[in-house]
Amino acid sequence: MDENKKHQDYLFNKAKNILLRIDIKHRITKEFLDILWNTRNDKITTITWFDQFGNRHRMTKFKILYTQWLLTERSSLPRNRFEDFKNNEFNNEICVDYFILTDKVTGLFTKDCNNLYKNDLQYMIEYILIEGDINIQDIAKKLSLTGLLKLEHILKIILSITIELYLIQWENLNGSLVIVVIF
């Protein structure tokens, strides 16, 4: 194990011991914190992945992901922890929780579409909005005005990327591009 990982483990254990001294043992247990730490890099393939945390902690699924993201070493490129998720209710819940949290925590949302500046959470939300089974109306009903503007921004980026991909495919099929799209 390299020195950086040893140092991260050391810091987590110090923080865990401090947390466990506070009177929150009825909600946050040593076992919960250990699972949170040990699964922070897992790929999430089904919604049952969240069952391992139980429900005593009263944290939403997104707050578990957010806490794990805070505990995870940052890499240069964002990563997506989700596989192909087709659970409408889960996807809607994760998106709503993300946009609500972006109102409270600055830095969770960036307008820069360059992947180097996105965090893992925004990257996962974009993935869900592109690939997931979602209901935009249900999501939009629960957001503040700023949350709606952030959702709109991400959807515009997704739309422009999708149009570019179709134009590239069209060009490859026909040998030349005749259609010009102006935004």
C-alpha positions as CSV (number, residue, x, y, z in Angstrom):
1,M,0.0,0.0,0.0
2,D,1.5,3.3,-1.0
3,E,2.0,6.2,1.5
4,N,-0.9,8.2,0.3
5,K,-3.4,5.3,0.8
6,K,-1.9,4.6,4.3
7,H,-2.3,8.3,5.1
8,Q,-6.0,8.3,3.9
9,D,-6.7,5.2,6.0
10,Y,-5.1,6.9,9.0
11,L,-7.1,10.0,8.6
12,F,-10.4,8.1,8.1
13,N,-9.7,6.0,11.3
14,K,-9.0,9.2,13.3
15,A,-12.2,10.8,12.0
16,K,-14.2,7.6,12.7
17,N,-13.0,7.5,16.3
18,I,-14.0,11.2,16.8
19,L,-17.4,10.5,15.3
20,L,-18.0,7.5,17.5
21,R,-17.2,9.5,20.6
22,I,-20.2,11.8,19.8
23,D,-23.6,10.7,20.9
24,I,-24.8,9.5,17.5
25,K,-24.3,5.7,18.0
26,H,-28.0,5.2,17.7
27,R,-27.7,6.4,14.0
28,I,-24.1,6.0,12.9
29,T,-22.3,2.9,14.0
30,K,-18.7,1.7,13.6
31,E,-19.9,-1.0,11.2
32,F,-21.7,1.6,9.0
33,L,-18.6,3.8,8.8
34,D,-16.5,0.8,7.9
35,I,-18.9,-0.2,5.1
36,L,-18.9,3.4,3.9
37,W,-15.1,3.5,3.8
38,N,-14.6,0.0,2.3
39,T,-17.1,0.4,-0.5
40,R,-16.2,3.9,-1.6
41,N,-14.7,2.6,-4.9
42,D,-17.2,-0.1,-5.7
43,K,-19.1,-0.2,-9.0
44,I,-22.8,0.0,-8.3
45,T,-24.7,-2.5,-10.4
46,T,-28.1,-2.7,-8.8
47,I,-30.1,-0.7,-6.3
48,T,-29.7,-3.5,-3.7
49,W,-26.0,-2.3,-3.3
50,F,-27.4,0.3,-0.9
51,D,-29.0,-2.4,1.3
52,Q,-25.7,-3.1,3.0
53,F,-25.9,0.2,4.8
54,G,-29.2,-0.5,6.5
55,N,-31.6,2.4,7.3
56,R,-30.7,3.4,10.8
57,H,-28.5,6.2,9.6
58,R,-31.4,8.0,7.9
59,M,-29.2,9.0,5.0
60,T,-30.5,9.1,1.4
61,K,-28.8,7.1,-1.2
62,F,-27.3,10.2,-2.7
63,K,-25.9,11.3,0.7
64,I,-24.2,8.0,1.0
65,L,-22.6,8.6,-2.5
66,Y,-21.8,12.2,-1.5
67,T,-20.1,11.1,1.7
68,Q,-18.1,8.4,-0.1
69,W,-17.1,10.9,-2.8
70,L,-15.8,13.2,0.0
71,L,-13.7,10.2,1.3
72,T,-12.3,9.3,-2.1
73,E,-9.0,10.4,-3.5
74,R,-9.5,12.7,-6.4
75,S,-8.2,11.6,-9.8
76,S,-7.7,13.7,-12.9
77,L,-10.7,12.3,-14.7
78,P,-14.2,11.8,-13.2
79,R,-15.4,8.3,-12.9
80,N,-18.9,6.8,-13.1
81,R,-19.7,4.2,-10.4
82,F,-23.0,3.2,-12.0
83,E,-23.7,0.4,-14.4
84,D,-26.7,0.6,-16.7
85,F,-29.4,1.6,-14.3
86,K,-33.0,1.2,-15.4
87,N,-34.7,2.1,-12.1
88,N,-36.9,5.2,-12.7
89,E,-37.6,5.9,-9.0
90,F,-34.0,5.6,-7.9
91,N,-32.7,7.7,-10.9
92,N,-35.2,10.4,-10.2
93,E,-34.3,10.4,-6.4
94,I,-30.6,10.6,-7.1
95,C,-31.0,13.5,-9.6
96,V,-33.3,15.5,-7.3
97,D,-31.0,15.0,-4.3
98,Y,-28.0,16.1,-6.3
99,F,-29.6,19.3,-7.6
100,I,-30.9,20.2,-4.1
101,L,-27.4,19.7,-2.6
102,T,-25.8,21.9,-5.3
103,D,-27.9,24.7,-3.9
104,K,-26.3,24.2,-0.5
105,V,-22.7,23.2,-1.4
106,T,-20.9,25.3,-3.9
107,G,-18.4,23.5,-6.2
108,L,-20.6,20.4,-6.8
109,F,-21.8,21.8,-10.1
110,T,-19.8,23.3,-12.9
111,K,-20.9,24.8,-16.2
112,D,-17.6,23.8,-17.8
113,C,-18.3,20.8,-20.0
114,N,-14.6,19.8,-20.0
115,N,-14.4,16.5,-18.1
116,L,-11.3,17.6,-16.2
117,Y,-13.3,20.1,-14.2
118,K,-16.4,17.9,-13.4
119,N,-16.5,16.0,-10.2
120,D,-17.6,12.4,-10.0
121,L,-21.1,13.3,-8.7
122,Q,-21.9,15.6,-11.6
123,Y,-20.5,13.0,-14.0
124,M,-22.7,10.3,-12.5
125,I,-25.8,12.6,-12.8
126,E,-25.1,13.3,-16.4
127,Y,-24.7,9.6,-17.0
128,I,-28.1,8.9,-15.4
129,L,-29.7,11.7,-17.4
130,I,-28.3,10.3,-20.6
131,E,-28.6,6.5,-20.0
132,G,-31.0,6.1,-17.1
133,D,-34.7,5.6,-17.0
134,I,-35.9,9.0,-15.7
135,N,-38.9,11.2,-15.6
136,I,-37.8,14.8,-16.2
137,Q,-41.2,16.1,-15.0
138,D,-41.0,14.4,-11.7
139,I,-37.4,15.8,-11.2
140,A,-38.4,19.3,-12.3
141,K,-41.3,19.5,-9.9
142,K,-39.1,19.1,-6.9
143,L,-36.3,21.5,-7.8
144,S,-35.7,25.2,-6.9
145,L,-35.2,27.7,-9.6
146,T,-31.4,27.4,-9.5
147,G,-31.8,23.6,-9.6
148,L,-33.9,23.9,-12.7
149,L,-31.4,26.2,-14.3
150,K,-28.6,23.7,-13.6
151,L,-30.7,20.8,-14.9
152,E,-31.4,22.9,-18.1
153,H,-27.7,23.5,-18.5
154,I,-26.8,19.8,-18.3
155,L,-29.7,18.9,-20.7
156,K,-28.5,21.5,-23.2
157,I,-25.0,20.0,-23.1
158,I,-26.4,16.5,-23.5
159,L,-28.5,17.6,-26.5
160,S,-25.6,19.4,-28.2
161,I,-23.3,16.3,-27.8
162,T,-26.1,14.0,-29.1
163,I,-26.6,16.2,-32.1
164,E,-22.9,16.3,-32.8
165,L,-22.7,12.5,-32.6
166,Y,-25.6,12.1,-35.0
167,L,-24.0,14.6,-37.4
168,I,-20.7,12.7,-37.3
169,Q,-22.5,9.4,-38.0
170,W,-24.4,11.1,-40.8
171,E,-21.2,12.4,-42.3
172,N,-19.6,8.9,-42.0
173,L,-22.5,7.3,-43.8
174,N,-22.8,9.8,-46.6
175,G,-19.2,10.8,-47.2
176,S,-20.0,14.5,-46.8
177,L,-22.0,16.6,-44.5
178,V,-24.7,18.7,-46.0
179,I,-26.6,19.7,-42.8
180,V,-25.3,22.6,-40.7
181,V,-26.7,23.0,-37.2
182,I,-26.4,26.4,-35.6
183,F,-27.0,26.8,-31.8
